[in-house]
Amino acid sequence: MVTTPSSEVARSVRILRNQGMEKKYQNEVIGFNTRMTDIHAAIGRVQLTKLAGWTAQRQQNAEFLNSHLKNVVVPSVMPGAVHVWHQYTIQLPDLNRDRFTEELAKRGVGSGVYYPTPIHRLPSFQVSLDLVNTERIASSCLSLPVHPALRQRDLNTIVEAVNDLAATGS
């Protein structure tokens, strides 16, 4: 589902989701068949009514993590910006991320590595750049749970596990 105030964006999305055509068999671009069923649309509309509450809960969860995590680099938010915390990504600059992830899992804390390959290293971009900081950060990032269904005990478990592992250098 896509929402936009722009008629141009709306038209582009409609064309892309309908095999690249607005008029039958007059393909303007290469598109896809990604039309949503009425049932999926109905569910999506109901879910949208919950979005503000979910975002507020994610923000509270992130605030708790920011104020309690130690020995890792927590994410920052630019002054004047509002973060929705789709992901909560920390940096482990001096730790082995793979071992850290395994140890978190043993303690019941899920985590994920999103975008492990820097964009400039993806074959689709076909560029050869030496971006040392990008490489370093991409290899040290780890995302922790921040979703709105977390309870206080879940947040406490995350904090305890991360702080313990980071303090011991795991």
Secondary structure, DSSP 4 states (H G I P E B T S, - for coil): ----S-HHHHHHHHHHHBTTBSSTT-BSS---B-PPPHHHHHHHHHHHHHHHHHHHHHHHHHHHHHHH--SSB-----TT-----S-EEEE-TTS-HHHHHHHHHHTT---B----S-GGGSTTT------HHHHHHHTTEEEE---TT--HHHHHHHHHHHHHHHHHT-
